[in-house]
Amino acid sequence: MKLRYFSHSSFQITTASGHIILIDPFLDDNPTSPIASADVTADFIVLTHAHGDHIGDAFKIAQRTNPLFICVNELANYCIEKGFRAHNMHIGGSYDFDFGRLKFTIAHHGSMTPDNSYGGEPAGVILTIDGKSLYHTGDTGLFYDMKLIGEMTSIDCMLLPIGDNFTMGITDAVKAVELTAPKLAIPMHYNTFPVIEANPYEFKKQVEAIGKKAMVMDFGAEIDI
């Protein structure tokens, strides 16, 4: 699969079969995004939680492309109420989709929609596609069950926040990599706003100091996983 980073927590996955999956597409009001919502398409949109910087432009994109939303139950119902298709799931549950398998994990954060509706529990997500597993942690603080996640699933790529204040900072994110033991760690959720300024290369340096591999993706860049 190909992984493209739009900045903040927004990613695009393109599978070998041609499916396009967006995760938390916050683009138009994101000062660091190199791309606008009008320039992307999606077969599936995965939302980790309901905050405005994660729902972002999902509904704009959905009006053009009619994707299937994949979210925890309450957030999926919210998408359905807005007139979109959704697959309801919850934390700990897995399901096989056309692109591969998806499982929601816990995330220590909050979840409220921009119009103050309850968005259900925040989540991380593990996607197993084309024989590889990618773990997008969502917005979260550090938790010890990351070790269990890594023991139960061999994680090829882990996407995790480093911006502090609302999520893990660099020190906790490095510990999260140590616990989960992914083959590759990629930082996210930093430098979008002054309050979450962080140096991704310091994260990379500290991850490599514990014998793990890390990569800083340029905003807009795409890699093969």
Residue pairs with C-beta under 8 A, 6 or more apart in sequence:
1 13
1 14
1 15
1 16
1 129
1 130
1 132
1 134
1 224
1 225
2 13
2 14
2 222
2 223
2 224
2 225
3 11
3 12
3 13
3 134
3 157
3 217
3 222
3 223
3 224
3 225
4 11
4 12
4 13
4 14
4 220
4 221
4 222
5 11
5 186
5 188
5 217
5 218
5 219
5 220
5 221
5 222
6 12
6 25
6 26
6 27
6 30
6 33
6 34
6 35
6 219
6 220
7 30
7 32
7 33
7 34
7 191
7 192
7 219
7 220
8 24
8 26
8 30
8 32
8 33
8 53
8 188
8 189
8 192
9 23
9 24
9 26
9 48
9 53
9 54
9 136
9 138
9 139
9 159
9 161
9 188
9 189
10 22
10 23
10 24
10 25
10 26
10 27
10 30
10 33
10 56
11 22
11 23
11 24
11 136
11 159
11 188
12 20
12 21
12 22
12 23
12 40
12 42
12 222
13 20
13 21
13 22
13 23
13 99
13 127
13 129
13 134
14 20
14 21
15 21
15 99
15 100
15 129
15 130
16 130
17 98
17 99
19 43
19 44
19 98
19 99
20 41
20 42
20 43
20 44
21 42
21 43
21 44
21 45
21 46
21 99
21 127
22 40
22 42
22 44
22 45
22 46
22 58
22 61
22 67
23 45
23 46
23 47
23 48
23 125
23 136
24 46
24 47
24 48
24 53
24 54
24 55
24 56
24 136
24 138
25 37
25 40
25 42
25 45
25 56
25 57
25 58
25 61
26 33
26 52
26 53
26 54
26 55
26 56
26 57
27 33
27 35
27 36
27 37
27 40
27 56
27 57
28 36
28 37
28 56
28 57
28 60
29 56
30 53
30 56
30 192
31 192
31 193
32 191
32 192
32 219
33 219
34 219
34 220
35 220
37 56
37 57
37 60
37 61
38 60
38 64
40 61
41 61
41 64
41 65
42 61
42 62
42 65
42 67
43 65
43 67
43 68
43 98
43 99
44 67
44 68
44 69
44 70
44 97
44 99
45 58
45 61
45 62
45 67
45 68
45 69
45 70
46 69
46 70
46 71
46 102
46 125
46 127
46 136
47 54
47 55
47 58
47 69
47 70
47 71
47 75
47 79
48 54
48 107
48 122
48 123
48 124
48 125
48 136
48 138
48 139
49 72
49 75
49 107
49 109
49 110
49 111
49 119
49 120
49 121
49 122
49 123
49 138
49 139
50 75
50 78
50 111
50 112
50 113
50 114
50 117
50 119
50 120
51 110
51 111
51 112
51 114
51 119
51 139
52 113
52 114
53 192
54 138
54 139
55 113
55 114
58 69
58 79
59 79
59 82
59 84
61 67
62 69
62 79
62 84
66 84
66 85
67 84
67 85
68 85
68 86
68 87
68 97
69 76
69 79
69 84
69 85
69 86
69 87
70 76
70 86
70 87
70 89
70 97
70 102
71 79
71 86
71 87
71 88
71 89
71 120
72 88
72 89
72 90
72 91
72 104
72 120
72 121
72 123
73 88
73 89
73 90
73 120
74 118
74 119
74 120
74 121
75 111
75 113
75 119
75 120
76 86
76 87
76 88
76 89
77 86
77 88
78 113
78 117
78 119
79 85
79 86
80 86
87 95
87 97
89 95
89 102
89 104
90 104
90 120
90 121
91 104
91 105
91 106
91 121
91 123
92 103
92 104
92 105
93 103
93 104
94 101
94 102
94 103
95 101
95 102
95 103
99 127
99 129
100 127
100 128
100 129
100 130
101 127
101 128
101 129
102 125
102 126
102 127
102 128
103 125
103 126
103 128
104 123
104 124
104 125
104 126
105 123
105 124
105 125
105 126
105 135
105 137
105 145
105 149
106 121
106 123
106 124
106 140
106 143
106 145
107 121
107 122
107 123
107 124
107 137
107 138
107 139
107 140
108 122
108 140
108 141
108 142
108 143
109 122
109 138
109 139
109 140
109 141
109 166
109 167
110 122
111 118
111 119
111 120
111 121
111 122
112 118
112 119
113 119
122 138
122 139
122 140
123 138
124 135
124 136
124 137
124 138
124 140
125 135
125 136
125 138
126 133
126 134
126 135
126 136
126 149
126 153
126 155
127 133
127 134
127 136
128 134
128 153
132 156
132 157
132 225
133 153
133 154
133 155
133 156
133 157
134 155
134 156
134 157
134 158
134 159
134 225
135 149
135 153
135 155
135 157
135 158
135 159
135 180
135 182
136 159
137 146
137 158
137 159
137 160
137 161
137 176
139 161
139 166
139 167
139 189
140 160
140 161
140 167
140 168
141 167
141 168
141 172
142 168
142 172
142 173
142 175
142 176
144 179
146 176
146 179
146 180
147 179
147 180
149 155
149 180
150 179
150 180
150 181
150 182
154 183
155 180
155 181
155 182
155 183
156 182
156 183
156 184
156 225
157 182
157 183
157 184
157 185
157 186
157 225
158 176
158 177
158 180
158 182
158 184
158 185
158 186
159 186
159 188
160 168
160 173
160 176
160 177
160 185
160 186
160 187
160 188
161 167
161 168
161 173
161 187
161 188
161 189
161 190
162 168
162 169
162 170
162 173
162 187
162 188
162 189
162 190
162 198
162 200
162 203
163 169
163 189
163 190
163 191
163 192
163 195
163 196
163 197
163 198
164 170
164 196
164 198
165 195
165 196
166 189
166 195
166 196
167 189
167 196
168 176
169 198
170 198
170 199
170 202
170 203
170 206
171 206
173 187
173 203
174 203
174 206
174 207
174 210
177 185
177 207
177 210
177 212
177 214
178 210
178 212
181 212
182 212
183 213
184 213
184 214
184 215
184 225
185 207
185 212
185 213
185 214
185 215
186 214
186 215
186 216
186 217
187 198
187 200
187 203
187 204
187 214
187 216
189 196
190 196
190 197
190 198
190 200
191 197
191 198
191 200
200 216
201 216
203 214
203 216
204 214
204 215
204 216
207 213
207 214
208 214
215 223
217 223
